């Protein structure tokens, strides 16, 4: 289930130089993250933090991990390289709050080009649709076999949730 329902900003501030450097060290390479850019840190209810640039959410923080938003991924698809692929039948259940199940990933394991370990952040792509969600791996994806069952990825942020639709 997505983290972003009833997203209410309770405070915000312009990110300072030290914060920017820290974010860039933790977050890694991105073509439009630079010290010269202005970022706003939006603190939301339930201790959620969303970083915006030009009123667009680009990063959210989950368990001290900087994670790109779908808006960021649409602008810069390679910002998150670890990707799993699902068929179109998974779209509706995911949008309704379902987790990604291991058998769905196994079906398209041959399309996965990177190793995905427990707690890795991953893009969730629907074939012929593109990236529709971001999640966290609940198991080592590359070890999923034909008999593996259960939840493999918890969806953190999905197309159409409040973070995807909100302007700050």
C-alpha positions, -999 to +999 in steps of 0.1 A: +000+000+000+013+035-009+026+057+019+010+087+004-026+092+014-038+124+031-005+141+024-006+173+045+024+196+047+029+209+083+062+229+077+088+236+050+121+253+046+146+260+019+174+234+020+207+248+031+242+240+016+251+213+042+217+196+037+222+197-001+257+181+001+244+155+025+215+147+002+237+144-029+261+121-010+232+098+001+212+100-031+239+097-057+241+109-092+213+129-108+217+153-137+196+181-121+207+178-085+233+205-079+243+228-051+231+258-072+195+245-074+169+255-048+152+227-030+124+229-005+121+204+024+084+197+031+077+180+064+043+163+063+021+146+088+031+111+099+068+122+097+070+120+059+095+143+042+092+153+006+118+174-012+106+196-040+122+216-068+101+242-086+070+229-067+074+194-080+081+165-057+114+149-067+125+129-037+109+114-006+127+101+024+117+066+038+137+051+067+165+076+060+167+065+023+164+092-004+140+078-030+130+094-064+094+102-069+076+091-101+077+127-113+115+126-110+117+092-127+096+104-156+121+133-161+152+112-156+144+075-161+179+062-153+179+078-118+168+044-105+183+015-123+170-015-104+137-024-122+113-053-121+087-060-148+051-072-145+024-078-170-006-055-175-028-077-153-009-065-122-018-028-128-052-027-112-043-047-080-012-026-075-033+006-078-057-009-052-029-014-027-016-049-034+020-058-029+041-072-058+040-110-055+070-133-063+053-153-091+046-121-111+083-112-110+094-147-119+075-146-151+096-117-164+129-124-145+148-125-178+142-087-183+159-078-150+194-065-157+207-058-121+209-078-089+182-068-065+187-075-028+166-073+003+156-037+011+168-024-023+146+004-038+132-006-072+112+007-101+081-013-109+074-013-147+043-026-163+050-040-198+038-015-225+031+011-198+064+020-182+072+028-146+041+030-125+055+026-090+085+026-066+089-001-040+112-018-015+124-054-020+112-078+007+134-106-006+163-112-030+146-109-063+173-127-083+168-158-061+130-161-069+123-195-084+093-211-100+081-223-065+087-190-047+055-175-032+046-145-012+052-108-012+084-097-030+080-059-031+062-035-009+048-006-030+058+028-014+046+052-041+024+046-071+009+064-101-021+083-090-014+085-053-013+118-036+024+123-040+022+117-077-007+142-082+003+169-057+019+203-065+036+219-035 
